[in-house]
Amino acid sequence: MNNRIAQALTKLFDRHRIVFWYDARQELSYDFEELVLPGVEKLRIANNEFGLKYMILREQPDQQFLLYHEGPQPADLDNWLLDVLLANGEFRTDQVAIWLSEMELGPEFNDVVQAHEEFFKAVKRKDDLRVRLRPDDSAGRIRLKMLAVCVGVDPRFDSVVESLLQELADNKDDKLRLISRCGLDGFFWEQMDRMYGYRSDEPGLLDFVVALFKSCYAVGTGGQATLTGDALVFLKRWKDSRQLEGCFEMLSEESATALGIEQDLGKRDFRELMDLDYFRLIDQKIISDLVRAVVSRTVSSGDVALWVRQRRQGHWYLEYSHLYEAIDYAAQFTQALGEASLTMESLAEGVQRYSRSWFKLDQLYRKFTIHVRMSGNATLMGPLSEQIENLYSNSYLLKLGDRFQFFVDKASTWEALPVQKQRAFFEHWVQPFLRKENKVCVIISDAMRYEIGEELLCLIRKEDRYGAELEPVLSMLPSYTQLGMAALLPNRELTIADNDTGTVLVDGMSSQGTANRVKILEQSVRQRATACKAEELMAMHGDDCRALVRDNDVIYVYHNRIDATGDKRETEERVFEEVEETLQELIRLIKKLTAANANNLLITADHGFLYQNRPIEESDFSGDDAEGEQILFRDRRFVLGKGFSSVPGLHTFTSQQLGLAGSVEVQIPRSINRLRLRGSGSRFVHGGASLQEVVVPVIKVNKKRQSDLSAVEVDILRGASSVITSGQLAVTMYQAGPVTEKVQPRMLQAGIYTGEGELISDLHELSFDLTSENPRERELQVRFVLTRKADEANGQEVILRLTEKYAGTSHDREYKSLRYMMRRSFTSDFDC
């Protein structure tokens, strides 16, 4: 006890020369006598007030004194030392006084400590509070810090509320009960009223949550708010917190039920909900209505794209991203098909028009299909899926296939000049590098049809310091792996083997397997050539990979994921998922090779493919079967043999017409029809003469020495006034140009701050990724809601600040800012 008294008194003497000690219970006289305080003279008050006053004020004006009175403090009128007491310090030995002393709080906070004695009974709570206290703390600020200690957060009221809501979501109330035990519940609910405008005869956390969602939903739907603008800012901050998203989602669901949100949404147009994301039901409503609108073709593709982009900023987007993306691709496909003129005047024109524009329909269909599959919600997407499947199969694939087949039937030789033939690949693309004594790597991805190559081109160009060009090539016919792989090798003569294997000979040598292909390459490149599988290359250590590039002038790398999946009946339905993985693998493969000093890369494929996601109908199978003197090899889209009989559903080519040596003939089913083949799949096929099968990409990649990426510029458009007069501020952000492969999107955070850097509005995460050439379509409207702290900045200059993450760090840097003058009147309190 004596040590605690000594410590408390020492702290008092740091501030006062004279300290009074009234021992009301007359129980600490011994402690006073035993007390030793260096530099302090101890005196008792015992009917000697005048003598003491003269001594301490006149005789020893610089000496420190401890004046002890055994008994209570006299009434003010009877206290002859009252003036000295009021001008100096008092040491009290009751529990509240000890706590005040321990906290280094003055007597003006006596009521605060006395009202919350339970709080100070725990040593840990006292210690936690002590380190948070500051000399200029008010009573309210101290109580806020006590709340923060009770719930274990920073001393911000919104953090206190967030922590309590997390506990509510966890079906617990330990923190709230502690607040009540400590007598802080009254202060807590007063702050809920002051900060958020929440008041109730029987206040409760769940009741507040429901009121919060109700008020913010009302603001978003044109109704009347019942809580303050700070409440709206709080909900946005809570909603956007990654740490609290589970808590938000659980209480959002409960509030939606309590408020009957589902019934209310049923009466609303989905368009008025685009900026709202408080409830999961809002996304479900928008998606459901968008599906119907796209099916009925009552909305444009541009509008759908804009709406989907808006929803990407929402809380629930990741949960429903595949549905949104599927709807967007469906709208794009429908519009693109409606605008496409699927006509041609020759086989060559058909190939060229396909490589310029029609391929996009296959790409959009693929994207739609994969997002529907990955959404896991086939029932919801059923009507849209059925419509897209019908359009793709009947209005696109079949129609285009029939028209192209007309020119296939008329062709005396298989060519589409000026488009290069596949068998000229080595001479046309590889040999120029070798003539200049440059190394070249060739990546061949099995079944990477043209539309996939075009997407790969875009991905490559988005990489820093990478350039790429794309050209179409007319594949060999039949469009199957053995022939396509052989045609990509250096060759003078290609021959389909006169047996049942489908093997292809290159200048009399078998091209079956990597080892044989290496031999063929070595003959043409004087031993400085090799080939390997993609997985083998990716498994190499850096030094081994660099040695491979150093020691060879030509490297062929064989990648096989699409064909390996699609050619099996059990896995063909996953082929589009494998396309997505293929694209990422090829990017990694390109980077691996360029890191090993391979500066010149060519990427191509052996053939393309046809794929229809739904089961193939009976009408899609050829009604005719191949007949002839000798049937050597059968597949789903071609037959090899000799002496074929002429049948209506099949077209026959001689080897010479296809640019091949030998006497093997080829029959293919017309248009997109399949041949029946026991044990084989029918949705993924290749070998025939459809544009999707025979137009393949050649991508020429080069690595640059300097960075060629930049981020799109963004401007803040100042309106007619630079004065803020209400509780909200609407601002237009302008993306200076379209996003391209080399001009990347820019992610910014926007908020309004005081000159001292204090946030006084809600924060907005903004993504500037617009690709439109139309400047009007690159404007973004942002509405800021001001908090109560904005009132303190009235009459001052405030700053609208755009910040972004500094590259490679978690730190923010200011991107741009715009200054406003805050001039709000009392009527602005009614803006929200």
Order of alpha helices (4+ residues) and beta strands (2+ residues): alpha-beta-alpha-beta-alpha-beta-alpha-beta-alpha-alpha-alpha-alpha-alpha-alpha-alpha-alpha-alpha-alpha-alpha-alpha-alpha-alpha-alpha-alpha-alpha-alpha-alpha-beta-alpha-beta-alpha-beta-alpha-beta-beta-beta-alpha-beta-alpha-alpha-beta-alpha-alpha-beta-beta-beta-beta-beta-beta-beta-alpha-beta-beta-beta-beta-beta-beta-beta-beta-beta-alpha-beta-beta
